[in-house]
Amino acid sequence: MSLLWRRKVLLAKLETTYGTDATPTGGDAILATDVRLSPMQGQDLDRNLDTPHGGPTGTIPVDLHRTISFKVELAGSGTAGTAPRWGRLLRACGCAETVTAATSVVYNRVYSNLESVTLHLNIGGTLYAMVGVRGTAAFDVSASGIPYIEFEFTALYVAPADVAVPTADFTGIPDPLAASDANTPTFTIDETALVMRSFKLTLANRVEAQFLIGEEEVLLDGHENTVEARVRAVALATFNPFTMAATQAKVPVEIEHGKTAGNIVNIAAPNAQMQRPEGLEDGQGRKEWPLRLVPLPTTATAADQWTMTLT
């Protein structure tokens, strides 16, 4: 019997105990696209034996783990103050989730008590279970496109198994809005509204799988947050990224997408340092700046390089 590639179900559930399968069910289904799985990563130790035949003597697979990447549409839960299904995935990327009932859900970076998820990916009746899952993410909002969160995860290895494709329950997951002038009402750098073609906040967590005797864990060891935006160039008297870069200016960056309560996403980096503009682009006959900024904490101990607020 053929195993169909397009018959995919991805489930995700927070783990109570790190590395112990949280047994997600159909109600934990994630609507994902562009799923890419590397099912058996690791190393092969060459035995390198001296033998009469002088040929290969076999290898031993070690440090087995699994990686997966996919995209999720960037939209709220549909109800203000209710976390979206993909919130648990951000929590596995070193983020805290703060819920204010009937009002808002806020995500920001944290450095301790890091959480993890279990992922179950079933493709055509083969289950690829992943435990101890942690990773990184990026938020991508481009004009005339669907806004996405791009996830990349590393997981401890679990042997694949023949398991029937589960029934996925996507109840309550709202449709996304395309990024447009009407649907994305706010984009500013240093409180200056700019015409924006694309925006991307990349968390760039450093993800490392550790395999020791007595402990195997996927670690998040630092990060390299960046904001990239391609914007319409304006008079330097209005907005001067060159002077900002030369003077190491730290400026606020904000983008808001969505129009109705329960589906409004606001991403803010209050203290982002402008980097050197290294090029110019032709945007349909108009000069555009590819800008890059590095979100910094407002104080040495703050975890406020960026926040994402859903209302």
C-alpha positions as CSV (number, residue, x, y, z in Angstrom):
1,M,0.0,0.0,0.0
2,S,1.3,3.5,-0.9
3,L,2.0,5.9,2.0
4,L,0.7,9.3,0.8
5,W,3.0,12.3,1.4
6,R,0.1,14.8,1.6
7,R,-1.7,12.9,4.4
8,K,0.1,14.8,7.2
9,V,-1.1,15.5,10.7
10,L,1.1,17.5,13.1
11,L,0.2,17.6,16.8
12,A,2.0,19.6,19.5
13,K,1.6,19.6,23.3
14,L,3.6,21.1,26.1
15,E,5.6,18.6,28.2
16,T,5.2,18.3,31.9
17,T,8.5,16.4,32.3
18,Y,11.2,17.2,29.8
19,G,11.7,14.5,27.2
20,T,8.6,12.5,28.3
21,D,6.0,12.1,25.6
22,A,3.0,14.4,26.4
23,T,0.7,12.2,24.2
24,P,-0.9,15.0,22.1
25,T,-4.3,14.2,20.6
26,G,-6.4,15.6,17.7
27,G,-7.3,18.7,19.7
28,D,-3.6,19.6,19.7
29,A,-3.4,19.7,15.9
30,I,-1.3,22.5,14.3
31,L,-2.2,23.9,10.9
32,A,1.2,23.9,9.2
33,T,2.6,24.3,5.7
34,D,6.0,23.6,4.1
35,V,6.7,20.8,6.6
36,R,10.3,19.5,6.2
37,L,11.5,16.6,8.3
38,S,15.0,15.2,8.8
39,P,14.0,11.9,10.5
40,M,17.4,10.5,11.7
41,Q,20.2,13.1,12.3
42,G,23.3,12.2,14.2
43,Q,26.9,10.9,13.6
44,D,28.3,7.6,12.4
45,L,31.3,6.4,14.3
46,D,33.7,4.5,12.0
47,R,35.0,1.4,13.7
48,N,38.2,1.6,11.6
49,L,39.3,-2.0,12.4
50,D,42.4,-3.5,10.9
51,T,41.2,-6.6,9.1
52,P,42.5,-9.0,6.4
53,H,40.1,-7.6,3.8
54,G,41.3,-4.0,4.3
55,G,37.8,-2.6,3.6
56,P,35.0,-0.9,5.6
57,T,34.4,-2.4,9.0
58,G,31.0,-0.8,9.8
59,T,29.8,2.2,11.7
60,I,27.9,2.9,14.9
61,P,25.1,5.6,14.8
62,V,25.3,8.0,17.8
63,D,23.7,11.3,19.0
64,L,20.5,10.5,17.2
65,H,18.0,13.3,17.0
66,R,15.4,14.7,14.6
67,T,14.9,18.1,13.1
68,I,11.7,19.6,11.6
69,S,10.8,22.9,10.1
70,F,7.4,24.3,9.1
71,K,5.4,27.5,8.9
72,V,2.2,28.5,10.7
73,E,-0.1,31.3,9.6
74,L,0.3,34.3,11.9
75,A,-3.2,35.0,13.3
76,G,-4.7,35.3,16.7
77,S,-7.0,32.7,18.4
78,G,-10.1,34.6,17.3
79,T,-10.8,35.6,21.0
80,A,-9.0,38.3,22.8
81,G,-7.2,37.0,25.9
82,T,-7.2,33.4,24.6
83,A,-3.8,31.9,23.5
84,P,-3.6,30.7,19.9
85,R,-2.8,27.0,19.2
86,W,0.7,28.0,18.0
87,G,1.5,29.7,21.3
88,R,2.8,26.4,22.7
89,L,5.3,26.3,19.9
90,L,6.7,29.8,20.8
91,R,7.0,28.6,24.4
92,A,9.3,25.9,23.1
93,C,11.4,28.6,21.5
94,G,12.4,30.3,24.8
95,C,9.3,32.5,25.1
96,A,7.0,33.3,28.0
97,E,3.2,33.4,27.4
98,T,1.3,35.9,29.6
99,V,-2.5,35.7,29.3
100,T,-4.8,38.5,30.6
101,A,-8.3,37.0,30.3
102,A,-10.6,38.6,27.7
103,T,-7.9,41.2,26.9
104,S,-4.5,40.1,25.6
105,V,-1.8,37.4,25.2
106,V,1.8,38.6,25.4
107,Y,4.9,36.7,24.3
108,N,8.5,37.7,25.1
109,R,11.9,36.1,25.6
110,V,12.9,34.4,28.8
111,Y,16.2,32.9,29.9
112,S,15.3,30.4,32.6
113,N,12.7,27.6,33.2
114,L,12.6,26.9,29.5
115,E,9.7,24.8,28.3
116,S,9.6,22.0,25.7
117,V,6.9,20.3,23.6
118,T,6.2,16.9,22.2
119,L,5.5,16.8,18.4
120,H,3.8,14.0,16.7
121,L,4.0,14.1,12.9
122,N,2.1,11.4,11.1
123,I,2.7,11.1,7.4
124,G,0.6,8.5,5.6
125,G,0.4,6.2,8.6
126,T,3.9,6.5,9.9
127,L,4.3,8.3,13.2
128,Y,7.5,10.4,13.7
129,A,7.3,11.2,17.4
130,M,9.6,13.9,18.8
131,V,10.2,14.6,22.4
132,G,12.2,17.3,24.3
133,V,11.5,19.6,21.4
134,R,13.0,23.1,21.4
135,G,13.9,25.5,18.6
136,T,13.7,28.9,17.1
137,A,11.3,31.0,15.1
138,A,10.9,34.0,12.8
139,F,7.9,36.3,12.1
140,D,7.5,37.2,8.5
141,V,5.1,39.9,7.2
142,S,5.3,40.7,3.5
143,A,3.0,42.9,1.4
144,S,0.4,40.9,-0.5
145,G,1.4,37.7,1.3
146,I,0.1,35.6,4.2
147,P,2.0,36.5,7.4
148,Y,3.8,33.4,8.8
149,I,5.7,32.2,11.8
150,E,8.6,30.1,10.6
151,F,9.6,27.4,13.1
152,E,12.8,25.2,13.2
153,F,12.9,22.6,15.9
154,T,15.3,19.9,17.2
155,A,14.1,16.9,19.0
156,L,15.3,13.8,20.8
157,Y,15.0,10.7,18.6
158,V,12.1,8.3,18.8
159,A,11.9,5.3,16.4
160,P,9.2,5.7,13.8
161,A,6.2,3.5,14.1
162,D,3.2,2.4,12.0
163,V,0.2,4.3,13.5
164,A,-3.1,5.2,11.8
165,V,-3.4,8.9,10.8
166,P,-5.2,10.6,13.7
167,T,-8.3,12.8,13.2
168,A,-7.1,16.4,13.5
169,D,-9.4,19.0,15.1
170,F,-8.8,22.5,13.8
171,T,-11.9,24.0,15.5
172,G,-11.4,27.6,16.5
173,I,-8.4,28.4,14.4
174,P,-9.3,31.5,12.4
175,D,-8.4,32.2,8.8
176,P,-5.4,34.6,8.4
177,L,-5.5,38.0,6.8
178,A,-3.1,38.9,3.9
179,A,-0.7,41.7,4.7
180,S,-1.9,44.9,3.0
181,D,-2.4,48.6,3.6
182,A,-5.9,47.8,5.0
183,N,-5.0,44.8,7.1
184,T,-1.6,46.0,8.4
185,P,-2.3,49.5,9.6
186,T,0.9,50.2,11.5
187,F,4.6,50.0,10.6
188,T,7.0,52.5,12.1
189,I,10.7,52.8,12.8
190,D,11.6,55.5,15.3
191,E,7.9,56.5,15.3
192,T,8.1,57.4,11.6
193,A,5.6,55.7,9.4
194,L,7.3,54.1,6.4
195,V,6.0,52.3,3.3
196,M,7.0,48.7,3.9
197,R,7.5,45.9,1.4
198,S,8.6,43.2,3.9
199,F,9.3,42.8,7.6
200,K,11.0,39.9,9.4
201,L,11.9,39.4,13.1
202,T,14.2,36.5,13.5
203,L,14.8,35.1,17.0
204,A,17.9,33.1,15.9
205,N,18.1,31.0,19.0
206,R,21.3,28.9,19.2
207,V,19.9,25.4,19.3
208,E,22.2,22.5,20.3
209,A,21.5,18.9,21.1
210,Q,23.5,17.6,24.0
211,F,24.2,13.9,24.5
212,L,25.9,13.0,27.8
213,I,25.8,10.0,30.0
214,G,23.0,10.7,32.4
215,E,21.4,13.5,30.3
216,E,20.2,14.1,26.8
217,E,18.7,17.5,26.1
218,V,18.0,20.0,23.4
219,L,19.6,23.3,24.7
220,L,18.8,26.9,23.8
221,D,22.2,28.6,24.3
222,G,21.8,32.3,23.5
223,H,20.3,34.1,20.5
224,E,21.0,36.7,17.8
225,N,17.7,38.6,17.3
226,T,17.4,40.6,14.1
227,V,14.8,42.8,12.4
228,E,15.0,43.1,8.7
229,A,12.7,45.4,6.8
230,R,12.6,46.6,3.2
231,V,11.0,50.1,3.0
232,R,10.5,52.9,0.6
233,A,13.3,55.4,0.7
234,V,12.4,59.0,1.8
235,A,14.1,62.3,2.2
236,L,16.9,62.1,4.8
237,A,15.4,65.0,6.6
238,T,12.4,62.7,7.3
239,F,14.2,59.5,8.2
240,N,18.0,59.0,8.0
241,P,19.1,55.4,8.6
242,F,22.7,56.3,7.7
243,T,23.0,58.8,10.6
244,M,21.2,56.4,12.9
245,A,23.7,53.6,12.1
246,A,26.7,56.0,12.4
247,T,25.6,57.2,15.8
248,Q,24.6,53.7,17.1
249,A,21.0,54.9,17.5
250,K,18.6,52.7,19.3
251,V,15.0,53.3,18.0
252,P,11.6,51.6,18.5
253,V,10.2,49.4,15.8
254,E,6.5,48.5,15.6
255,I,4.3,46.6,13.3
256,E,0.6,45.8,13.8
257,H,-1.5,43.4,11.7
258,G,-5.2,42.6,11.9
259,K,-8.4,44.6,12.3
260,T,-10.8,42.8,14.7
261,A,-10.5,41.8,18.4
262,G,-9.0,38.4,18.8
263,N,-7.0,38.7,15.6
264,I,-4.7,41.7,16.1
265,V,-1.0,41.0,16.3
266,N,1.4,43.7,17.4
267,I,5.2,43.2,17.3
268,A,7.3,45.8,19.0
269,A,11.1,46.1,19.5
270,P,11.5,49.2,21.7
271,N,15.3,49.5,21.6
272,A,16.6,48.3,18.3
273,Q,20.0,49.4,17.1
274,M,20.1,50.5,13.4
275,Q,22.8,48.7,11.5
276,R,24.7,50.0,8.4
277,P,22.5,50.1,5.3
278,E,24.7,48.2,2.8
279,G,22.6,48.5,-0.3
280,L,19.8,50.0,-2.3
281,E,17.0,48.2,-4.1
282,D,14.7,49.0,-7.0
283,G,11.2,48.5,-5.9
284,Q,9.0,48.8,-9.0
285,G,10.9,51.9,-10.1
286,R,11.2,53.4,-6.7
287,K,14.2,53.5,-4.4
288,E,14.0,51.1,-1.4
289,W,16.2,50.6,1.6
290,P,16.9,47.1,3.0
291,L,17.3,47.9,6.7
292,R,18.6,45.7,9.4
293,L,18.2,46.4,13.2
294,V,19.3,44.5,16.3
295,P,16.7,44.5,19.1
296,L,18.5,45.1,22.4
297,P,17.1,45.0,26.0
298,T,16.2,48.3,27.5
299,T,18.3,47.5,30.6
300,A,21.0,44.9,31.2
301,T,18.6,42.5,33.0
302,A,15.4,43.1,31.0
303,A,13.8,40.5,28.7
304,D,12.2,43.1,26.4
305,Q,14.2,43.0,23.2
306,W,10.8,42.4,21.6
307,T,7.3,41.6,22.5
308,M,4.3,40.2,20.6
309,T,0.9,41.2,21.9
310,L,-2.3,39.6,20.7
311,T,-5.5,41.5,21.3
